[in-house]
Structures are given as C-alpha cells and as structure tokens.
C-alpha cells in the first residue's frame, strides 16, 4: 500500500507541473514578435482551478503517505522514501504562495 501512495505522489507531482505550465501566461519570443502573434498575458483561470484541485490531491497523498510511513516504519532500518516529503513541501509552498500573491 505504501508503494502505491509513492507512485500516486509521483503522478500527482507530474500532473501538477503540466497543469501549472498550461495555466501560466505565455511568454513572448522573437518569433511571436516577428509574426505579430496574439499571446495570452494572464493566467488561465480554468487551469488554475484544476491546479488547486490537483494540489489538494497532492496534499492528501502526502499526508496519507506520511501517515502510512509512521505506522509502518517501526524499525530504524525500514526504507523511507523522500518523495512523500518532497510532494508535501511542494504543496505547502504552493499553498503559501497562493495566499501571499
């Protein structure tokens, strides 16, 4: 069960990065300026809503993984994976930046 939560955390992390990339404003390049293409200069709020949902899933997976790790790891030699902590840190920083910006 613990390994499934780890894989879920990886998948959620990649989905979060993809949705974040789709939600952010487009940056102007030399080709965009040369061909006078219209660019989206603000955040796509539909993708931002998906991003908040995916980040909440990441938070749930991180908390579940940490809880399972605390229950399961009774010996010092038990294997601990850092991805759960990294996803939790990523989610915490995202939520912090969401409220500060």
N, C-alpha and C positions, 0 to 999 in steps of 0.2 A: 504494500500500500504506500509505503514511504517513497519508493522509487517512482510510482505513478504521480505523486504530488510533485516530485522534482521535474519530471518530464512536462507536467502541466505548467509549472512555473516557467520553464524554458519557452514553451509555446506561447504563453501569455506575454512574456517579455518581447518576443519577436513580433507578435501581433501589435503590441503597444508601439513598437518602433515604426512599424509600417503605417499604422493609423496616424501617428504623430507626423510622419513625413507627408501624408496626404492632407493633413489639416493645416499645416503651416503655409504662410503666404509664399507665392512663387517669387524667386529672385531673378532680377533682370540680368541677362547675359549680353554679350556682344551681338550675338545673332538675333536676340529678341529686339534689341535696339535697332539693328540694321534693317530687319524686315518689318519693323513697327508692329510687333505683335502685342495684343492686349494681354496683360498679366493680372492675376488675382493678387491684390496687395494686402488683403486682410485674411484673417483666419476663417476657414470653412466651418461654420458652427455645427453643421450636421456631423462632420467628422470629430469635432471636439466633444460632442455628446457621446459618440461611440468611444472616444478616448477615455472619457470619465468612467464609462461602464467597464471598459477593459481594465483600467487601472484598479477599479473596485474588485474585479475578479482576481487581479494580481495580488491585491491586499489579502483577499480571502485565502488564496492558495498559499501565500507566505505564512499567514497566521496558522493555517492548518498544518503546514509542513513543520513549522517551529513547534507546534503542539505535539505532533506525532514524534518529532525528534526528541522532545523532552520525555515523553512516555517510553519510547523505545530504547533510547541510549542510556542504559544503566551502568555500563562499564566504561572505563576510560579508553579502551581500545576500540570501541564501536566507531564505525565510519560516519563522519559528519560531512555533509555537503554544503559548500558555501553559497550555492545558487539561491537557496531559500533566503538567506540573509541579504544577498545582493538584490534580489527582487523586492524584498521588504524595504531596503534602503532606497531603492529607485522609486517605489511607490510613495514612501514618506516624503522624499524630495519633490516629487511631482505635486503631491497634495500641498506641501508647504509653498511651492512656487505658485500654485493656483490661487491660494488665498492672499499671497503677497503682491501679485501682479494685477 
